Amino acid sequence: MLESVLPFSPDLAKKVSEYCERHSEALPRQLHDRWEWTTGHYRGAEIYTNAEMMSSKLQGQWMIWMAQWIAPKRVLEIGTFTGFSALAWYEGTKASGAEIVTLDVTHEFLEATAKLFKELGVDDRIILVEGPAAKTLSTLEGEFDLIFFDADKENQKRYLDLILEQRLLSPKGVILVDNVLARGLTTGKDSNPHLEPSWRPFFEAAGETQRKTNQDFLEDPRVDTLMLPVFDGVTQMKWKEGLPAKRG
Ligand SMILES: C[S@@+](CC[C@H](N)C(=O)[O-])C[C@H]1O[C@@H](n2cnc3c(N)ncnc32)[C@H](O)[C@@H]1O
């Protein structure tokens, strides 16, 4: 196979996603429950209409696996929402005992998340920070070994600049950026004939913004960039070989 992605229809995408979930280490109960709670509670609710913002269950399984492998001392997440991905970072860092700092601008989301984290007793290592991420980032100190971008997509390059300028990324650290394919529309307006019509204007705009961001990431001389067609598209970045050591 010379392409890197299977030609999915919606039915096949569902079938393959479920198959992959079943053939991966099972999602821990508390993540499973949070995922179900978010989809049930938020769908159609007055304020929180968008459970779609949450990562998929398989993505949660991937996060746990990645965190176990990287064994970070500190994790930084931009975009908490209802805490599903922060719980995955927590689960994946049980051995490394990492501190997890997760940022969100929306008070209601953080309030619901703080309540859950207290109930689950995971507030010993997860720190929730409310406010616009750019502002919060400029106040952070120290280094992070795993950084996840999953908030406002239009500011991703700004976040990268702040992180690199402040050396918040450790020398061997990795940045993971979610949704770089914007449901496929980053590659062109007509790329996804299966997209629900009501979502099309949003993702057309998101795709256009992301096209520029992806190019900016690639052209940034401070990082090595790899874009993968998994989930809604994930870009991985690390310091260019030898760069932090030279600058240090
Ligand atoms: C896609 S959701 C995060 C999903 C979460 N990581 C998960 O997997 O369940 C994006 C979140 O980013 C937050 N957000 C949007 N703009 C932001 C900003 N400027 N600063 C911080 N958070 C922001 C939103 O409130 C929302 O909760």
The ligand as an ORCA input file, in Angstrom:
! r2SCAN-3c Opt
* xyz 0 1
  C     -11.129     20.314     21.973
  S     -11.494     20.864     23.585
  C     -10.333     19.972     24.566
  C     -10.665     18.523     24.633
  C      -9.880     17.720     25.649
  N      -8.458     17.858     25.460
  C     -10.284     16.266     25.545
  O      -9.620     15.504     24.844
  O     -11.300     15.896     26.134
  C     -10.867     22.486     23.528
  C     -10.882     23.258     24.837
  O     -10.059     24.402     24.648
  C     -10.585     25.458     25.410
  N     -10.077     26.736     24.864
  C     -10.495     27.397     23.759
  N      -9.792     28.524     23.593
  C      -8.891     28.587     24.602
  C      -7.870     29.502     24.992
  N      -7.631     30.608     24.286
  N      -7.145     29.232     26.084
  C      -7.374     28.103     26.814
  N      -8.324     27.197     26.495
  C      -9.064     27.420     25.411
  C     -12.095     25.284     25.321
  O     -12.736     25.903     26.419
  C     -12.229     23.768     25.295
  O     -12.518     23.267     26.576
*
